[in-house]
């Protein structure tokens, strides 16, 4: 049970850090969610948003961060 508690605390810290990063990016004016490749369709009664460009950018950034962190752990 103690390991579950530690894992939940770590998960909470990671979510809080991700929130701070999103707030920081929003203040800089970087167009997250409005990048080239982000698809948006607004119909008469519905809208669809597919953030493909943003997803690709976040995937590359997170891959690089995790790679660097794994190199330091060795």
Secondary structure by P-SEA (a helix, b strand, c coil): caaaaaaaaaaaaaaaaaaaaaaaaaaacccccccccbbbbbcccbbbbbaaaaaaaaaaaaaaaaaaaaaaac
